[in-house]
């Protein structure tokens, strides 16, 4: 199942944090965006949605207002918003990201996020079969290994430094 979400494009994370009273806190612009994004995501989640618990892959199409915008500076904010909205349990689950940057109108840019489990049924079956094959091969290798034998008549002496 792929979940598709549309949210306003996040501000760049270059200015995500500011220092206030000696502590790093979210900038007001970013805090406003985060609140709006979380509300937008929650409104689009299907009724009874349970956060994804396994590995997740996301496809992101980010509209930016100009050439100087860096799409990778916006991904962390997107992941944090999806985590807070309950799309997945933790952004550490994101195992694959495909990001596309498009140019959009200044001030009216949006971001489309496609979220799905990282392993679909066919891929999961192939990975399981490969794991079973590797384990069987490891068992066969372990059974056929023999310990090296000492040659007859060879004396092994320890490497000891002799004082002069």
SEVEXVEX-527056 format. One record per residue (C-alpha): residue number from 1; x negated, y, z negated. Coordinates in pm, 1 decimal, padded with zeros to 6 digits. Layout:
! SEVEXVEX-527056
num  px  py  pz
NUM  X  Y  Z
...
This chain:
! SEVEXVEX-527056
num  px  py  pz
1  00000.0  00000.0  00000.0
2  -00132.4  00341.6  00091.7
3  -00018.3  00644.1  -00100.8
4  -00034.1  00973.0  00087.8
5  -00047.9  01300.9  -00105.3
6  -00049.2  01664.5  00007.0
7  -00190.2  01929.3  -00221.9
8  -00338.3  02277.7  -00188.8
9  -00708.0  02269.3  -00098.1
10  -00916.1  02297.6  -00414.0
11  -01160.1  02579.2  -00473.0
12  -01526.4  02495.4  -00428.2
13  -01688.6  02335.9  -00731.5
14  -01977.8  02580.3  -00697.0
15  -01765.8  02813.6  -00913.9
16  -01571.8  02548.1  -01104.8
17  -01721.6  02619.6  -01446.0
18  -01796.8  02944.0  -01625.6
19  -01963.3  03007.9  -01959.8
20  -01738.5  03151.5  -02228.9
21  -01852.4  03189.5  -02589.5
22  -02153.0  02972.6  -02515.9
23  -01949.5  02682.3  -02373.6
24  -01885.5  02569.8  -02016.7
25  -01512.4  02589.1  -01938.5
26  -01303.4  02566.5  -01624.1
27  -01280.0  02894.6  -01436.3
28  -00929.1  03049.0  -01440.9
29  -00890.5  03004.5  -01062.9
30  -00980.9  02638.4  -01090.6
31  -00753.5  02586.6  -01392.4
32  -00458.6  02735.0  -01195.3
33  -00537.7  02512.4  -00897.2
34  -00567.3  02202.1  -01117.9
35  -00227.3  02264.6  -01278.4
36  -00060.2  02316.9  -00938.2
37  -00233.0  02012.7  -00786.2
38  -00139.7  01779.5  -01073.0
39  00224.8  01893.1  -01055.3
40  00227.7  01844.2  -00676.0
41  00075.2  01496.3  -00703.3
42  00315.2  01383.8  -00977.6
43  00611.4  01506.7  -00770.5
44  00496.3  01286.1  -00479.9
45  00432.2  00966.4  -00677.6
46  00696.8  00696.1  -00630.1
47  00935.0  00638.1  -00921.1
48  00784.5  00391.7  -01167.3
49  00430.6  00441.7  -01036.2
50  00163.4  00265.0  -01238.2
51  -00194.8  00394.4  -01208.7
52  -00418.3  00179.0  -00990.2
53  -00649.2  -00029.9  -01207.3
54  -00900.2  -00174.4  -00957.5
55  -01141.7  -00028.1  -00703.3
56  -00986.6  00249.5  -00494.1
57  -01067.6  00393.7  -00154.3
58  -00961.0  00741.8  -00051.3
59  -00938.8  00913.8  00282.8
60  -00938.3  01290.2  00250.3
61  -00859.7  01552.9  00512.6
62  -00955.2  01892.9  00373.7
63  -00857.2  02215.5  00545.4
64  -01106.3  02492.5  00475.8
65  -01093.0  02859.1  00575.7
66  -01434.8  02883.6  00743.6
67  -01760.5  02726.9  00851.6
68  -01940.6  02802.3  00527.6
69  -01708.5  02580.1  00323.4
70  -01863.7  02255.2  00207.1
71  -01614.7  01967.0  00189.9
72  -01819.6  01767.1  -00061.5
73  -01791.8  02051.9  -00315.7
74  -01416.8  01992.6  -00325.3
75  -01409.4  01615.4  -00375.5
76  -01479.3  01609.5  -00751.5
77  -01186.4  01841.6  -00814.0
78  -00958.8  01618.6  -00604.3
79  -01067.2  01310.2  -00798.3
80  -01010.3  01486.3  -01131.5
81  -00661.5  01600.0  -01026.9
82  -00565.8  01245.0  -00917.9
83  -00695.7  01106.3  -01247.1
84  -00502.4  01359.9  -01453.5
85  -00184.4  01300.3  -01248.1
86  -00206.7  00923.7  -01303.5
87  -00287.3  00800.7  -00951.3
88  -00564.8  00583.7  -01099.5
89  -00700.5  00531.8  -01447.6
90  -01046.5  00684.3  -01400.7
91  -01228.2  00844.4  -01108.9
92  -01507.8  00587.7  -01157.6
93  -01274.1  00348.3  -00974.3
94  -01325.7  00534.6  -00645.6
95  -01555.7  00305.6  -00450.4
96  -01517.0  00451.8  -00102.5
97  -01454.5  00803.9  00026.7
98  -01400.6  00912.5  00384.4
99  -01380.8  01291.5  00406.5
100  -01290.3  01501.5  00709.4
101  -01316.0  01879.8  00720.4
102  -01074.0  02080.4  00934.2
103  -01043.3  02454.0  00973.8
104  -00718.5  02600.7  00851.6
105  -00560.6  02939.6  00785.4
106  -00722.6  03152.8  00517.1
107  -00522.8  03119.1  00195.5
108  -00285.0  02850.7  00326.3
109  -00508.0  02544.8  00349.8
110  -00391.4  02205.2  00233.1
111  -00554.6  01871.7  00162.5
112  -00412.7  01532.1  00252.8
113  -00530.8  01236.3  00045.6
114  -00471.2  00873.7  00141.0
115  -00517.2  00642.4  -00156.9
116  -00522.4  00262.7  -00140.7
117  -00674.9  -00034.6  -00314.7
118  -01031.1  -00084.8  -00197.1
119  -00975.9  -00449.5  -00108.2
120  -00677.0  -00546.1  00102.5
121  -00562.2  -00909.3  00105.8
122  -00770.9  -01026.3  00403.4
123  -01090.7  -00864.1  00282.0
124  -01030.8  -00991.5  -00070.6
125  -00994.8  -01348.8  00066.0
126  -01318.0  -01318.8  00267.7
127  -01507.9  -01183.2  -00033.2
128  -01376.1  -01464.5  -00251.0
129  -01475.1  -01727.5  00008.6
130  -01825.6  -01575.1  00036.2
131  -01861.8  -01578.7  -00343.1
132  -01757.4  -01944.3  -00361.5
133  -02009.7  -02032.0  -00086.1
134  -02291.4  -01846.7  -00266.7
135  -02212.1  -02019.1  -00596.7
136  -02204.6  -02363.0  -00429.4
137  -02538.2  -02291.0  -00259.4
138  -02688.6  -02177.1  -00590.5
139  -02573.4  -02502.0  -00758.0
140  -02723.0  -02713.8  -00477.1
141  -03051.5  -02522.3  -00496.8
142  -03067.6  -02561.5  -00874.6
143  -03011.3  -02938.4  -00847.7
144  -03282.2  -02993.2  -00584.7
145  -03552.2  -02785.5  -00748.7
146  -03832.4  -02991.6  -00898.2
147  -04093.0  -02882.8  -01142.1
148  -04447.7  -02864.3  -01008.8
149  -04662.4  -03154.5  -01122.7
150  -05007.3  -03125.0  -01270.1
151  -05287.2  -03265.5  -01059.4
152  -05471.5  -03558.8  -01217.7
153  -05814.7  -03484.3  -01353.5
154  -05771.2  -03105.5  -01359.5
155  -05834.5  -02931.6  -01687.5
156  -05678.8  -02592.6  -01745.4
157  -05874.1  -02362.1  -01972.3
158  -05728.9  -02047.8  -02120.9
159  -05867.7  -01717.3  -02005.4
160  -06053.8  -01611.9  -02319.1
161  -06303.7  -01329.1  -02351.0
162  -06624.1  -01438.0  -02507.4
163  -06811.3  -01201.6  -02730.4
164  -07174.6  -01122.4  -02645.7
